[in-house]
Amino acid sequence: MHSGRKQDDGERYRTILETAARLICERGYEGTSMQEIAAACRMTKAGLYHHVQNKEQLLFDIMSYGMDAFEQQVLDKVRDFPDPVERLRECMRLNIHLVTGGCSKEVIIILHEHATLTGEARAFIDSRKKNYVRFLEDAFSEAVRMERIRPVQPTVAAFSFLGMVLWIYKWFQPDGRLSAEQVANEMVELLFTGLVTPAMAAAGATGTPVLSIVPPKVAGGES
């Protein structure tokens, strides 16, 4: 799918997407009208339609915007890690920061409104999400083959990883007592400490290099 916007309208359109994402998160897709989105963007409804063909196109573009940010800020930064465990650990850490940071609303919409899209648009977003699952499955499989972690079923491990990360938006408070950095550190250690093989733990006692366990940072203070 392609939007009706002009290429030179990119910066303005990003603002529209972010504004629309905020409203849809607050009210839901069905509860948010194009007139309300236009008003929040300080535009006329006709001006909004200069940038987007229809409401479903806008939803698709919000999801694509969120997926672009995810791929650029997470996947592209970890693909070349030679060690699959460190690849997974850093992927989880970066993904947590994405969910707790500036793209949280786009991520929420991808999760909550995935069934709203239809046809080609839905298939395209679903294929991008499935690529992430395959990336995780491949990394877990590689880690098992290399005996970097104990034997696990890759699909179960991948969705367990995703379940931990993607549920954060339900309970994390940016101004709460836990910082985003502390949450990332704690969750990475919670998952990967349980995956370390007994042989690796024993090797650690003899000084053989193994998966590093980094103590979580202390939060900046109580809310």
JOJORA-V219977 format. One record per residue. N is the residue number from 1. PSI is psi in whole degrees, 0 to 359 (999 if undefined). OMEGA is omega in degrees with one decimal (NA if undefined). Layout:
N | PSI | OMEGA
N | PSI | OMEGA
This chain:
1 | 146 | 178.3
2 | 137 | 179.4
3 | 165 | -179.6
4 | 7 | -175.6
5 | 157 | 177.1
6 | 152 | -178.4
7 | 328 | -176.9
8 | 3 | 178.4
9 | 15 | -171.8
10 | 310 | -176.7
11 | 317 | 178.4
12 | 320 | -177.7
13 | 326 | 175.7
14 | 321 | 176.8
15 | 320 | 177.5
16 | 315 | -179.5
17 | 316 | -178.8
18 | 321 | 178.0
19 | 314 | 179.1
20 | 321 | 179.1
21 | 319 | 179.2
22 | 314 | -178.5
23 | 317 | -178.1
24 | 324 | 176.1
25 | 323 | -178.3
26 | 323 | -169.1
27 | 349 | -173.6
28 | 158 | -177.9
29 | 312 | -177.8
30 | 332 | -178.0
31 | 5 | -179.1
32 | 122 | -179.1
33 | 159 | 176.8
34 | 328 | 177.5
35 | 319 | 178.6
36 | 321 | 177.8
37 | 316 | 179.2
38 | 316 | -179.3
39 | 319 | 179.2
40 | 332 | 177.5
41 | 1 | -177.8
42 | 47 | 179.9
43 | 163 | 168.2
44 | 162 | 177.4
45 | 322 | 177.5
46 | 322 | 177.9
47 | 323 | 177.5
48 | 319 | -179.7
49 | 350 | 170.4
50 | 332 | -175.9
51 | 337 | -174.2
52 | 146 | -176.1
53 | 316 | -176.8
54 | 180 | -174.7
55 | 320 | 179.2
56 | 324 | 175.9
57 | 320 | 178.4
58 | 317 | 178.2
59 | 316 | 177.8
60 | 317 | -178.8
61 | 326 | 175.5
62 | 314 | 179.8
63 | 319 | 178.9
64 | 322 | 176.8
65 | 316 | 177.9
66 | 319 | 178.6
67 | 322 | 176.3
68 | 314 | 179.9
69 | 318 | 179.5
70 | 312 | -177.7
71 | 322 | -179.0
72 | 320 | -173.4
73 | 347 | -178.8
74 | 288 | -171.5
75 | 314 | -177.5
76 | 336 | -177.4
77 | 348 | -175.9
78 | 349 | -174.8
79 | 324 | -173.1
80 | 6 | 175.8
81 | 121 | -178.1
82 | 327 | -179.4
83 | 120 | -175.8
84 | 329 | -179.6
85 | 314 | 177.1
86 | 328 | 175.4
87 | 314 | -179.6
88 | 318 | -179.7
89 | 312 | -179.2
90 | 325 | 176.5
91 | 315 | 178.6
92 | 315 | -179.0
93 | 312 | -179.3
94 | 322 | 179.5
95 | 320 | 177.5
96 | 317 | 179.2
97 | 326 | 177.3
98 | 316 | -178.8
99 | 325 | -177.7
100 | 357 | -174.7
101 | 217 | -169.5
102 | 337 | -177.1
103 | 18 | -175.6
104 | 322 | -176.9
105 | 320 | 177.5
106 | 321 | 178.3
107 | 317 | 178.9
108 | 318 | -179.4
109 | 320 | 176.9
110 | 321 | -178.5
111 | 316 | -170.3
112 | 331 | -173.5
113 | 21 | -175.3
114 | 331 | -178.7
115 | 355 | -176.9
116 | 323 | 177.7
117 | 156 | 179.8
118 | 164 | 170.0
119 | 224 | -175.4
120 | 321 | -178.5
121 | 314 | 179.5
122 | 317 | -180.0
123 | 322 | -178.5
124 | 314 | 178.7
125 | 318 | 178.7
126 | 321 | -179.6
127 | 325 | 178.1
128 | 321 | 177.5
129 | 320 | 179.2
130 | 328 | 176.8
131 | 324 | 178.5
132 | 317 | 178.5
133 | 316 | 179.2
134 | 321 | 177.2
135 | 314 | 179.7
136 | 316 | 178.8
137 | 316 | -179.7
138 | 319 | -179.1
139 | 318 | 177.4
140 | 319 | 178.3
141 | 317 | 179.4
142 | 319 | 179.7
143 | 323 | 177.5
144 | 314 | -180.0
145 | 323 | -179.3
146 | 0 | -177.7
147 | 35 | 175.9
148 | 336 | 175.5
149 | 165 | 176.9
150 | 160 | -179.7
151 | 126 | 176.2
152 | 156 | 175.3
153 | 119 | -171.3
154 | 321 | -178.8
155 | 317 | 177.3
156 | 317 | -180.0
157 | 318 | -178.6
158 | 315 | -178.6
159 | 333 | 173.0
160 | 316 | 175.3
161 | 309 | -177.4
162 | 321 | 179.9
163 | 318 | 178.2
164 | 313 | -173.7
165 | 314 | -170.8
166 | 348 | 177.5
167 | 349 | -174.2
168 | 322 | -176.0
169 | 339 | -179.1
170 | 333 | -172.7
171 | 343 | -176.8
172 | 133 | 176.8
173 | 115 | -177.4
174 | 330 | -179.5
175 | 18 | -179.2
176 | 189 | -174.6
177 | 343 | 179.1
178 | 125 | 176.5
179 | 160 | 176.8
180 | 323 | 179.6
181 | 318 | 179.6
182 | 317 | 178.1
183 | 315 | 179.9
184 | 311 | -179.1
185 | 314 | -177.1
186 | 317 | -176.7
187 | 322 | 177.0
188 | 313 | -179.5
189 | 324 | 179.4
190 | 316 | -179.4
191 | 310 | -168.6
192 | 337 | 172.9
193 | 323 | 178.6
194 | 344 | -179.2
195 | 346 | -178.0
196 | 133 | -179.2
197 | 153 | 176.0
198 | 323 | 179.4
199 | 322 | 178.9
200 | 321 | 179.2
201 | 319 | 178.8
202 | 321 | 179.2
203 | 326 | 178.9
204 | 327 | -179.7
205 | 338 | -179.2
206 | 2 | 176.2
207 | 1 | 177.6
208 | 133 | -179.6
209 | 129 | 177.9
210 | 185 | 177.8
211 | 125 | -177.8
212 | 139 | 175.4
213 | 107 | -175.0
214 | 124 | 178.6
215 | 138 | -179.3
216 | 148 | 176.8
217 | 150 | 178.3
218 | 137 | -179.7
219 | 156 | -176.3
220 | 341 | 179.4
221 | 171 | -179.1
222 | 148 | 177.7
223 | 999 | NA
